[in-house]
């Protein structure tokens, strides 16, 4: 999926972001699904957190200045239990990495 933004007078995209997704369940999408049915919520938001608007999990994001790779570990229900995100800025070969763990109740 490609998402483009334009903030200039000729409406030509000046920011372009490419997303790749897996085919597994995105628990953030399911948790926020009722919000998407609310016109009030949708009209009140200029930007949507991209993690919650797709039923699948993001595995990579690429812009002209950075890229990120998400390594996702899934539990027996095919839900993410660990997400490691490595971000590469301005062509750097050394990423900044963060790790999140998830538990479901």
Beta strands, then each sheet from edge to edge (+ up, - down):
strand 1: 2-5
strand 2: 15-21
strand 3: 58-62
strand 4: 66-74
strand 5: 80-89
strand 6: 96-101
sheet 1: 1+ 2- 3+ 4- 5+ 6-
end
